[in-house]
Amino acid sequence: MLYDLTVVQFSKMLKNLSVILEKGECFANLKKVDMAVLLNSRLAPDQFNLIRQVQIACDTAKIGVARLTDNLDTVPKHDDSETTLADLQARISSVLDYLATFKADDFANAATIHVSQPRWEGKYLTGYEFAIEHAIPNIYFHVTTAYAILRHNGVEIGKKDYLGAMPYKS
């Protein structure tokens, strides 16, 4: 279950984010707006810009899965130096490639492991709690904020872009 909730859903949301960013680029080209304007836009003065939203969404996916599977030593390193859309797309692609290395069996003990991080000052969550209470809401927050920044700037995207393809049945 945690594999589907993390690897499968994180991959889907990062792919959707990639498509949303492409639509932002099309908008910028059509309106003759420097893409850097969109990439550095934010919803509020004290909120991270679009670049940082994408970086954190990627970090949440890769580090969250690594923590749940006790694979922190395999996490791809990114130095947060992205300044262009191509840089961000490369980061998303790198994280998607990393997520694709995981299998459901890697999550056999994920629900009960203790997950901590330095900010938590010695406290921990179980893997299940970490996934449900921290990692999943965090990735959705940053993908949603990236979407909202672009939408706020006039990019014609909607709920279908955010949700992506659905596995409809007939």
Residue pairs with C-beta under 8 A, 6 or more apart in sequence:
1 111
2 68
2 107
2 110
2 111
2 127
2 128
2 131
3 102
3 103
3 104
3 106
3 107
3 110
4 104
5 131
5 132
5 136
6 61
6 64
6 65
6 68
6 107
6 131
6 135
6 136
7 65
7 99
7 102
9 136
10 60
10 61
10 64
10 65
10 99
10 139
11 61
11 96
11 99
11 100
12 164
13 57
13 61
13 139
13 140
13 143
13 164
14 57
14 58
14 61
14 92
14 95
14 96
14 99
14 143
15 92
15 96
15 164
16 143
16 161
16 162
16 163
16 164
17 54
17 57
17 92
17 143
17 146
17 147
18 89
18 92
18 93
19 161
19 164
20 146
20 147
20 150
20 155
20 157
20 161
20 162
21 54
21 85
21 88
21 89
21 92
21 146
21 150
23 150
23 155
23 156
23 157
23 161
24 35
24 38
24 85
24 150
24 153
24 155
24 157
25 35
25 85
27 33
27 38
27 150
27 153
27 154
27 155
27 156
28 34
28 35
28 37
28 38
31 154
35 84
35 85
36 83
36 84
37 153
38 50
38 149
38 150
38 153
38 155
39 49
39 50
39 51
39 83
39 84
39 85
39 88
40 49
40 50
40 51
41 49
41 50
41 149
41 152
41 153
42 48
42 49
42 50
42 149
43 145
43 148
43 149
43 152
47 145
48 56
48 145
49 149
50 146
50 149
50 150
51 82
51 83
51 88
52 80
53 142
53 143
53 145
53 146
53 149
54 82
54 88
54 91
54 92
54 142
54 146
55 78
55 80
55 82
55 88
55 91
56 138
56 142
57 139
57 142
57 143
57 146
58 78
58 91
58 92
58 94
58 95
59 78
60 135
60 138
60 139
60 142
61 95
61 99
61 139
62 75
62 76
62 95
62 98
62 99
63 72
63 75
64 130
64 131
64 134
64 135
64 138
64 139
65 71
65 98
65 99
65 102
66 72
66 74
66 75
67 115
67 117
67 127
67 130
67 135
68 107
68 110
68 113
68 115
68 127
68 130
68 131
68 135
69 102
69 106
69 107
69 110
70 113
71 106
74 98
74 101
75 98
76 94
76 95
76 98
78 91
78 94
81 87
82 88
82 90
82 91
109 127
110 127
110 128
110 131
111 126
111 127
111 128
112 126
112 127
112 128
113 126
113 127
114 124
114 125
114 126
114 127
115 124
115 125
115 126
115 127
115 129
115 130
116 122
116 123
116 124
116 125
125 133
125 134
143 162
144 162
147 157
147 161
147 162
150 157
151 157
